[in-house]
Every structure is written in C-alpha cells, then in structure tokens.
Amino acid sequence: MVQKRKGYRIETDSIGSREVPEEAYYGVQTLRAAENFPITGLHVHREMIRSMAQVKEAAAVTNCQEGLLDEERGRAIVRACRELGRGELDGEILVDPIQGGAGTSLNMNVNEVLANRAIELLGGTKGDYSVVHPNDHVNRSQSTNDVFPTAGKLTVCRLLEKTGKELRRLCRELEKKAEEFYPVIKMGRTQLQDAVPVRLGQEFAAYGAAVERNIKRMETAADEMRQVNMGGTAVGTGINASPGYVRRIVGNLEQVTGIPLRQCGNLMDATSNLDPLTAVSGTVKACAVTLSKIASDLRLLSSGPRTGLAEIRLPGKQNGSSIMPGKINPVIPEVVNQVAFHIMGNDLAVTAAAGAGQLELNAFEPVIFYNLFQSIDMLGHGAATFADNCVSGIRADADRCRELVENSAGMAAALCPYIGYEAAAGIAKKALREGKSIRAMLLEEGLLEEEAAEKILDPYAMTEPGIPGRS
C-alpha cells in the first residue's frame, strides 16, 4: 500500500522517508540526488539516457531468459525501456550529469522511472514497488558499476559516428579546394619567414590528409568502446549475476543496440581501469588540435586584406566590428580555435579523473563522460561549421600569391645546386637589401645566363622533387 498525502506519495530509502510528487515516475533516490548535485544545471545527454534504457532492456530480456524475472514484469519493463529510449520520459531524468557515487544517481533515476512506468503499465499505482521494484526487478543482475560505463561507451560510439561524418565532410571540402587551388603558386613559409614556393593546392591537400589521419585514429580508439563490462556487476566478479546471465547479456545488448559489442576479457580490469576512455579523449583532442592549426593558418593566409598576406579570401559571414565599418573578421576559424581550446581543457579533466580511481572502481566516471560527450559533440559541430561556412567558400588570389613569390628572397634556395650555398645566401641578402628580385640580382651580377635563370627560378618546378632546371 502506497502512503499518500494530497498531491504526494511517501517513499522510504536507507536515509529516511520523503514526499515525492504523486504523478512523478522518479522516486526518493532521484529526489535526493537532484538536491545533492546542483552542479551544471544541465540535463543528462539524450544519447546517454537512450543507452541506459537499452542496457536495462537487454538486462530484462536476459533475466527473463534465465528465469530470474517473470515474463509479465519483464514485458512491462521492456516496454518502459523503449519509451524511455524514444525520449518519452526524458523529463523524469532529473539528476545532474556530474554527480557523486560513480553514476549511482543516474542508474537509480532510470531504475525508478522504469519501475514506476512498468507498474503503471501493469495497472498498479506509482510507488507500489511490490509490483515492480527499482532494485529487485529493474536492476536485477546489475550494478551501477557495469551499467553506467557500458551506457557511457555506447553513447561514445554513437557520438563518434556522428562526428566522424562531419569530419569526413570537412575532409572532402579540403580535398575539393586542393584540386581547385593546385595551379596556384605561392610562397611557402617556415617559422613565418619566406621558405620556398609551394602550390596552394598542396597546402590544402596536406590539411585534408591531416584530418583523414585523425579520423582513422579516432576510429581505432572507438573500437575499444565496443568492449563492455556488462556482467561484471559491482567489481568485475559478477556477484549476484547468474553464470547464464553473464554469458548472455552482451549478446542481448548487441541485439538491442545494433552495435557490435564484445564482453571484456577481464571484467575486473574493465571495471576499475578507464584508460580506454582516456585514449578516446586523447584522439578527440588531437583532432581538435589539427583543426585549430588549420584554422590559424587560414586566418594568417587571409590576413589583411590590404596589409596582410591576403593570399586567400574567406567568405564573409557577419560584421566584424561595432566601431570599424566594413571590417569582416575570420569568425569561423576563430570559433574552431575556441572549440579546440575547450576540448583541450576537457581532455585534461578526463585525464585527471581517469587517474584518480582507487582500487576496484573509479568513482569519477560521471565527469569523464560529461566532458567526453561534450568534446565529441563540439568537435562535430565545429567541423560542420568549418566545412559549410568557411572552407567551401574560400577563394584564392592567384595574382597576389604570384607577386609574393616573385619578390621573395626564398627563391634563392633553388640556386644552391648551381652556385653554392654561400653565393646563393649573398644574392638573397643583397636582393633584400636593395629591394630587388632574385632573378634581377642574378642577371645584374652576371652569375647566370637569362635562359638558365628562367629555368632554375621556375616556381612550378620548385614545388616537385628534383633540381629545377635539370631534367
């Protein structure tokens, strides 16, 4: 019998009794957690709720198969899980993403919501846990310590897949620009100083290759996320789970999620050590660093437009100043830089938390998943706006690029095989001092015939392996 007061029901846990809103699907443990952890003010990630619901569904199916849960309760729990997975009960998930207890608060929030919805489906009254109990039935054969990390890994898999699609779109846009800009000769720079000529298309092809490499690195790290510790329960020993449940749970979870999964070979290791999450976070950070470097390059190459390099033009997206008329800032590369800075900070939090676990459990998984989910989402959003609002609209100023090449002392590098390093260095210094081109200085000094100078100083030839002027 459920005790009630007008508008409320009375629920009791090991701390004591509390009034819970009569129509709420959550219960007393959720209420306490919501009061204890007003940390971010944000909602648990929608994909994490979906993943938790799928873990609970797979557990209910497995418990029924093992005869640990009767069919009537099992069907009601599975139906409730599917409703939660579709987002129909999201408003009942009250707990903050960052919480003490290694994720127990979210696990119990989900358990209580599913129990009360199952009770309702069976014709009972919310809070009458003799019908369906959050712990004895919904959480049967489980622990927060295998449910929470498994749901987190499922979420990471899905978010990485979504972000990977955006990164591949960005990669394709960079490759398109590489092809478009291949004929454009410009001056390459090292340490921000003139180096040797390159093709603008070569620069963009290098950007595309870097993004592609990061995608592959993230895919490799994501493979570890498909190894889960379901069946390990509290510390990896499988206490309170039958041998049949331990054997079946991961296969059933694979069927529910559609994600190819494997049970970790050492469940105790998987429960206590979180280095796979650190590895994923590291690959996300590495990709963010790559995008940030590309964004910084584009800001430099487009600087000016009259007093900077101005070799490329970025698409104008919005006014750049409240006081300087006509100023257009590189806002998309700037936001990509900021995304990367944020992800770097998140990675530090993940690293610190992963190393702070003790003995058989790491209590800090909530902050790890919170930061990791945010990083993956931000990387995907950053890649999308970078591709759509910047890279796809970049234009090259071929005349400006060629002008800078012709007037650069960096052209002197091609002279070394012909007149030696010392003589080439002397020509470069004199050209800079007198404000003349390398070609003009060579002819003036009489070091090379005009025809030979033209072949040697052909900037196109300098962008490929070999010695310019020699076949």
C-alpha positions in Angstrom: 0.0 0.0 0.0 1.4 3.4 -1.0 1.3 6.1 1.7 0.0 9.4 0.4 -0.6 13.0 1.3 -2.5 15.3 -1.0 -0.5 15.6 -4.2 2.3 13.4 -2.9 3.3 9.8 -2.1 5.6 8.8 0.7 8.7 6.8 -0.3 11.4 5.5 2.0 15.1 4.6 1.5 18.0 3.9 3.8 18.2 7.6 4.7 14.6 8.0 5.7 11.2 9.0 4.2 10.4 11.7 1.7 7.4 13.1 -0.1 7.6 12.5 -3.9 5.1 14.2 -6.3 2.3 11.7 -6.8 2.5 11.8 -10.6 6.3 11.6 -10.8 7.9 8.5 -12.3 11.1 9.2 -10.4 11.4 8.3 -6.7 13.0 9.2 -3.5 16.6 8.4 -4.5 16.3 10.6 -7.6 14.9 13.4 -5.5 17.8 13.3 -3.1 20.3 13.2 -5.9 18.7 16.2 -7.6 19.0 18.1 -4.3 22.6 17.0 -3.6 24.1 17.7 -7.0 23.0 21.1 -8.4 26.3 21.2 -10.4 26.0 22.0 -14.1 22.3 22.9 -14.3 22.2 20.8 -17.4 20.3 17.7 -18.5 21.9 14.3 -18.9 22.9 13.8 -22.6 19.9 12.4 -24.6 22.1 9.7 -26.1 23.2 8.6 -22.6 19.6 8.2 -21.5 18.9 6.2 -24.6 21.9 4.0 -23.9 20.8 3.5 -20.2 17.4 2.4 -21.4 18.9 -0.1 -23.8 21.1 -1.6 -21.2 18.1 -2.0 -18.9 16.1 -3.6 -21.8 18.9 -6.1 -22.5 19.1 -6.9 -18.8 15.4 -7.5 -18.5 15.4 -9.8 -21.6 18.4 -11.8 -20.2 16.8 -12.1 -16.7 13.7 -13.5 -18.3 15.7 -16.0 -20.3 17.4 -17.1 -17.1 14.2 -17.4 -15.2 15.2 -14.6 -12.8 12.3 -12.3 -13.9 8.8 -13.4 -14.7 7.5 -12.7 -18.2 4.8 -10.2 -17.2 7.2 -7.9 -15.3 9.8 -8.4 -18.0 7.5 -7.3 -20.8 6.4 -4.2 -18.8 10.0 -3.3 -18.1 11.0 -3.7 -21.7 8.1 -1.6 -22.9 9.1 1.1 -20.4 12.7 0.9 -21.6 11.6 1.5 -25.1 9.5 4.5 -24.2 12.5 6.0 -22.3 14.8 5.2 -25.2 12.5 7.1 -27.5 12.6 10.2 -25.3 9.1 9.9 -24.0 10.2 10.1 -20.3 13.2 12.4 -20.5 11.6 14.9 -18.3 11.7 12.4 -15.4 15.5 12.2 -15.6 16.3 14.9 -13.0 19.9 14.2 -11.9 22.8 16.3 -12.9 25.3 14.9 -15.4 28.1 15.4 -12.8 27.3 13.6 -9.6 28.9 11.8 -6.7 28.6 8.0 -6.4 30.1 6.8 -9.7 26.8 7.2 -11.6 24.6 5.5 -9.0 22.2 8.5 -9.0 21.6 8.3 -12.8 21.2 4.5 -12.5 18.7 4.8 -9.8 16.9 7.6 -11.5 16.5 5.3 -14.5 15.5 2.3 -12.3 12.8 4.3 -10.5 11.4 5.8 -13.7 11.3 2.4 -15.4 9.8 0.7 -12.4 7.0 3.2 -12.0 6.2 3.2 -15.7 6.1 -0.6 -15.6 3.9 -0.5 -12.5 1.5 1.8 -14.4 1.5 -0.5 -17.4 0.6 -3.4 -15.2 -2.3 -1.4 -13.7 -0.7 -0.6 -10.4 -0.1 2.7 -8.5 3.2 4.6 -8.8 5.3 3.9 -5.8 3.9 0.5 -5.1 7.2 -1.3 -5.6 5.7 -4.7 -4.6 4.6 -4.7 -8.3 7.9 -3.8 -9.9 10.9 -2.8 -7.7 13.6 -0.5 -9.0 16.4 -2.6 -7.5 15.0 -6.1 -7.2 13.5 -6.2 -10.7 14.8 -3.4 -13.0 18.3 -3.5 -11.6 18.4 -7.3 -11.2 21.8 -8.9 -12.0 23.3 -5.5 -12.4 25.3 -2.8 -10.7 25.9 0.8 -11.4 29.5 -0.2 -12.0 28.7 -2.2 -15.1 25.6 -0.4 -16.3 26.9 3.2 -16.2 30.3 2.6 -18.0 28.6 0.4 -20.6 25.9 3.0 -21.3 28.7 5.6 -21.5 30.6 3.6 -24.0 27.6 3.0 -26.2 27.0 6.8 -26.1 30.6 7.5 -27.1 30.3 5.0 -30.1 27.2 6.8 -31.4 28.6 10.3 -30.9 31.9 9.4 -32.6 30.0 8.0 -35.6 28.0 11.3 -35.9 31.1 13.4 -35.5 33.1 11.2 -37.9 30.5 12.0 -40.6 31.1 15.8 -40.1 34.9 15.3 -40.2 34.7 13.4 -43.4 32.6 16.2 -45.0 35.2 18.7 -43.9 37.9 16.4 -45.4 36.1 16.3 -48.7 35.8 20.1 -48.8 39.5 20.5 -48.2 40.2 18.0 -50.9 38.0 19.9 -53.4 39.9 23.1 -52.6 43.2 21.2 -53.0 42.2 20.3 -56.5 40.8 23.8 -57.3 44.0 25.5 -56.0 46.6 23.1 -57.4 47.7 25.5 -60.2 48.2 28.4 -57.7 51.8 29.0 -56.9 52.6 30.8 -53.6 55.4 31.2 -51.2 55.8 28.6 -48.5 56.8 29.7 -45.1 58.6 28.2 -42.1 58.8 30.0 -38.8 56.6 32.6 -40.5 59.5 33.5 -42.8 59.8 33.0 -46.6 60.9 29.5 -47.4 60.4 28.0 -50.9 57.5 28.1 -53.3 54.6 25.6 -52.9 51.2 25.2 -54.6 48.3 26.4 -52.6 46.6 23.1 -53.5 49.4 21.3 -51.8 48.7 23.2 -48.6 45.1 22.2 -48.7 45.8 18.6 -49.6 48.0 18.5 -46.5 45.1 19.8 -44.4 42.9 17.1 -45.8 45.4 14.4 -45.2 45.8 15.5 -41.5 42.0 15.4 -41.0 41.8 12.0 -42.6 44.6 10.7 -40.3 42.7 11.9 -37.3 39.5 10.3 -38.4 41.3 6.9 -38.6 42.9 7.4 -35.2 39.5 8.1 -33.7 38.0 5.0 -35.4 40.8 2.9 -33.9 40.1 4.3 -30.4 36.4 3.8 -30.8 36.9 0.1 -31.3 37.8 -0.2 -27.6 34.4 1.4 -26.7 32.7 -1.7 -28.1 34.2 -3.8 -25.3 31.9 -3.6 -22.3 32.0 -4.9 -18.8 28.3 -5.9 -18.5 28.0 -9.0 -16.3 30.8 -7.8 -14.0 28.3 -6.2 -11.6 30.0 -4.4 -8.6 33.7 -5.0 -9.1 34.0 -7.4 -12.0 33.5 -10.6 -10.2 29.9 -11.0 -11.3 28.4 -11.2 -7.8 24.6 -11.5 -7.8 24.5 -12.4 -11.6 24.0 -16.0 -12.7 26.6 -17.6 -15.0 24.0 -17.8 -17.7 23.2 -14.1 -17.4 26.9 -13.2 -17.6 27.2 -15.3 -20.8 24.1 -13.9 -22.5 23.9 -10.2 -21.5 26.4 -8.7 -24.0 24.8 -10.6 -27.0 21.4 -9.4 -26.0 22.7 -5.9 -25.6 24.2 -6.1 -29.1 20.8 -7.1 -30.5 19.0 -4.2 -28.7 21.5 -1.6 -29.8 22.7 -2.8 -33.2 26.2 -2.0 -32.2 28.8 -4.9 -32.5 29.9 -5.5 -28.9 32.3 -7.7 -27.0 32.5 -8.6 -23.4 35.8 -7.5 -21.9 38.2 -10.4 -21.2 38.9 -9.3 -17.7 35.8 -7.7 -16.2 37.7 -6.5 -13.1 40.2 -4.6 -15.2 37.4 -3.1 -17.2 35.5 -2.0 -14.1 38.5 -0.4 -12.4 40.7 1.0 -15.2 39.5 3.7 -17.6 42.5 4.2 -19.8 40.3 3.4 -22.9 38.3 6.5 -22.2 41.5 8.5 -21.8 42.6 7.2 -25.2 39.4 8.2 -26.9 39.6 11.7 -25.3 43.2 12.0 -26.5 42.2 11.2 -30.1 39.4 13.8 -29.9 41.8 16.3 -28.6 44.4 15.5 -31.2 41.8 16.1 -33.9 40.8 19.4 -32.3 44.4 20.5 -32.3 44.7 19.7 -36.0 41.6 21.7 -36.8 42.8 24.6 -34.7 46.1 24.6 -36.6 44.3 24.7 -39.9 42.0 27.4 -38.7 45.0 29.5 -37.6 46.7 29.0 -41.0 43.6 30.2 -42.8 43.4 33.3 -40.5 47.1 34.1 -41.4 46.7 33.4 -45.2 43.6 35.6 -45.3 45.0 38.4 -43.1 44.7 42.0 -44.3 43.0 42.2 -46.7 45.2 45.1 -47.7 48.0 45.0 -45.2 48.4 41.3 -44.6 49.2 38.2 -46.6 45.8 38.2 -48.4 46.6 35.1 -50.4 43.1 33.7 -49.9 39.8 35.2 -49.2 37.4 33.7 -46.6 33.7 34.0 -47.1 32.3 37.0 -45.2 29.8 35.8 -42.7 29.0 38.8 -40.4 30.1 42.3 -39.5 33.4 42.2 -37.6 33.2 45.3 -35.5 30.8 47.6 -33.7 33.0 50.6 -34.4 35.0 49.9 -37.6 32.8 50.0 -40.7 33.3 47.3 -43.3 35.5 45.2 -41.1 35.0 41.4 -41.7 36.6 39.1 -39.2 37.5 35.4 -39.7 34.8 34.3 -37.3 34.5 30.7 -38.4 38.2 29.9 -37.9 38.1 31.8 -34.6 35.3 29.6 -33.3 37.1 26.5 -34.4 40.1 27.6 -32.4 37.9 28.1 -29.4 36.3 24.7 -29.8 39.8 23.2 -29.7 40.8 25.2 -26.6 37.7 23.9 -24.8 38.3 20.3 -25.9 41.9 20.6 -24.6 40.6 21.6 -21.2 38.0 18.7 -21.2 40.8 16.3 -22.1 42.7 17.4 -19.0 39.7 16.8 -16.8 39.2 13.3 -18.3 42.9 12.5 -17.8 42.9 13.7 -14.2 39.7 11.8 -13.4 40.8 8.6 -15.1 43.9 8.6 -13.0 42.1 9.3 -9.7 40.3 6.0 -9.3 41.2 3.8 -6.4 41.4 0.0 -6.2 38.4 -1.7 -7.8 36.4 1.3 -9.1 36.8 4.8 -10.4 34.2 7.0 -8.8 34.7 9.8 -11.3 33.1 8.4 -14.4 30.3 11.0 -14.4 32.7 13.9 -15.0 34.7 11.8 -17.6 31.6 11.1 -19.6 30.3 14.6 -19.3 33.4 16.1 -20.7 34.0 13.4 -23.3 30.4 13.7 -24.7 30.8 17.5 -24.8 34.1 17.2 -26.6 32.8 14.8 -29.2 29.7 16.9 -29.8 31.7 20.2 -30.1 34.2 18.6 -32.4 31.4 17.6 -34.8 29.7 20.9 -34.6 33.0 22.7 -35.2 33.8 20.6 -38.2 30.4 21.2 -39.7 30.5 25.0 -39.5 34.1 24.9 -40.7 33.2 22.9 -43.8 29.9 24.8 -44.6 30.6 28.3 -43.6 34.3 28.7 -44.3 36.3 26.1 -46.3 33.7 25.6 -49.1 33.7 29.3 -49.8 37.4 30.1 -49.8 38.8 31.8 -52.9 42.4 32.2 -53.9 44.1 35.4 -55.1 46.5 33.9 -57.6 47.9 37.2 -58.6 48.7 38.2 -55.1 50.3 34.7 -54.5 52.5 35.0 -57.6 53.5 38.6 -56.7 54.8 37.5 -53.3 56.7 34.5 -54.8 58.4 36.7 -57.4 59.5 39.2 -54.8 60.7 36.7 -52.2 64.3 36.0 -51.3 63.2 32.4 -50.7 63.6 31.8 -54.4 67.3 31.7 -53.8 67.1 28.2 -52.4 66.9 26.8 -55.9 70.3 28.4 -56.7 72.3 26.2 -54.2 73.0 23.3 -56.6 74.3 25.8 -59.2 76.3 28.5 -57.4 76.6 27.0 -54.0 75.0 27.9 -50.6 77.3 30.9 -49.8 76.8 32.6 -53.1 73.1 32.0 -53.0 73.0 33.5 -49.5 74.8 36.5 -50.7 72.4 37.0 -53.6 69.4 36.7 -51.1 70.9 39.2 -48.7 71.6 41.7 -51.5 68.2 41.3 -53.0 66.6 42.1 -49.7 68.8 45.0 -49.0 68.3 46.6 -52.4 64.6 45.6 -52.7 65.1 43.7 -56.0 64.0 40.2 -57.1 66.4 37.2 -57.0 66.1 37.0 -60.8 67.1 40.6 -61.3 70.1 40.2 -58.9 71.4 37.1 -60.7 71.4 38.9 -64.1 72.9 42.0 -62.6 75.7 40.1 -61.0 76.2 38.0 -64.2 76.1 34.7 -62.3 73.8 33.0 -64.7 72.5 33.5 -68.3 68.9 34.7 -68.6 67.7 31.4 -70.0 69.3 29.4 -67.3 68.0 31.7 -64.6 64.4 31.3 -66.0 64.6 27.5 -65.8 66.2 27.4 -62.4 63.8 30.0 -60.9 60.7 28.4 -62.4 58.5 28.3 -59.3 56.4 25.4 -60.6 59.5 23.3 -60.9 60.3 24.1 -57.2 57.1 22.5 -56.0 58.1 19.0 -57.0 61.0 16.7 -56.2 64.2 17.2 -58.2 66.6 20.1 -59.1 64.9 23.0 -61.0 66.4 23.5 -64.4 67.6 19.9 -64.8 65.7 17.1 -66.5 
